[in-house]
Amino acid sequence: MVKSLLSKKRRSWRSRKLRVWATVGFVILLVHWLFVLVFLLPRLGQLSFFRLHYTAEYGVDWIGNWYYIFTFPALGLVFHLLNGFVSDRLSSQYRLFSEMIVQSTVFLQIAFAAAGVMAVLLNA
C-alpha cells in the first residue's frame, strides 16, 4: 500500500509545468519573507506600531503590532501549502485543474507580495 501511494506521489509531480510553477511560487514566497525580515529586524525595538494598510480615501486605516507585518507572508504560505495539497490530489485525474491551481498560486503569491511590500514601504 505504501509503495502504491509513493508511486502515485511520484506520478503527480512528474509534470514539468507543475514543478516549474510550484517553484516559481515558492521563490516569490521566499523573497517576500526575506524582504519583510530584512526590513523588520533592524527596526524591531524602534517602532511602537506598524502602518499596515493605506487607502486614498481614508489614509492609513490598519495599524497594528510589529508581528502583524507577517500577515501577508503567512497568508502566502498557507495558500501555497493548501493549493499544493489540492493540486497534488487532483493531478492524477484532472491534470488541467491541477495546473490551473498551481498557476493561481503564483498569482496569489504576487498579490500577497505586493501587499507586503506596500506595508513595508508605508513604514520605511
ChimeraX attribute file (.defattr): number of C-alpha atoms within 10 A of each C-alpha:
attribute: neighborCount
match mode: 1-to-1
recipient: residues
	/A:1	6
	/A:2	7
	/A:3	8
	/A:4	9
	/A:5	10
	/A:6	11
	/A:7	11
	/A:8	15
	/A:9	15
	/A:10	11
	/A:11	13
	/A:12	20
	/A:13	16
	/A:14	11
	/A:15	13
	/A:16	9
	/A:17	13
	/A:18	23
	/A:19	15
	/A:20	13
	/A:21	19
	/A:22	21
	/A:23	14
	/A:24	17
	/A:25	23
	/A:26	19
	/A:27	14
	/A:28	18
	/A:29	25
	/A:30	16
	/A:31	13
	/A:32	24
	/A:33	19
	/A:34	13
	/A:35	16
	/A:36	19
	/A:37	14
	/A:38	11
	/A:39	15
	/A:40	19
	/A:41	9
	/A:42	9
	/A:43	13
	/A:44	12
	/A:45	9
	/A:46	8
	/A:47	11
	/A:48	10
	/A:49	13
	/A:50	18
	/A:51	21
	/A:52	24
	/A:53	17
	/A:54	15
	/A:55	9
	/A:56	6
	/A:57	7
	/A:58	7
	/A:59	9
	/A:60	13
	/A:61	11
	/A:62	13
	/A:63	14
	/A:64	13
	/A:65	12
	/A:66	17
	/A:67	11
	/A:68	16
	/A:69	21
	/A:70	17
	/A:71	14
	/A:72	24
	/A:73	23
	/A:74	15
	/A:75	16
	/A:76	28
	/A:77	19
	/A:78	12
	/A:79	17
	/A:80	22
	/A:81	14
	/A:82	13
	/A:83	19
	/A:84	18
	/A:85	13
	/A:86	14
	/A:87	23
	/A:88	22
	/A:89	16
	/A:90	17
	/A:91	21
	/A:92	14
	/A:93	10
	/A:94	12
	/A:95	17
	/A:96	11
	/A:97	14
	/A:98	23
	/A:99	21
	/A:100	13
	/A:101	21
	/A:102	27
	/A:103	20
	/A:104	17
	/A:105	24
	/A:106	23
	/A:107	13
	/A:108	18
	/A:109	27
	/A:110	17
	/A:111	14
	/A:112	22
	/A:113	24
	/A:114	14
	/A:115	18
	/A:116	24
	/A:117	17
	/A:118	16
	/A:119	22
	/A:120	19
	/A:121	12
	/A:122	14
	/A:123	14
	/A:124	9
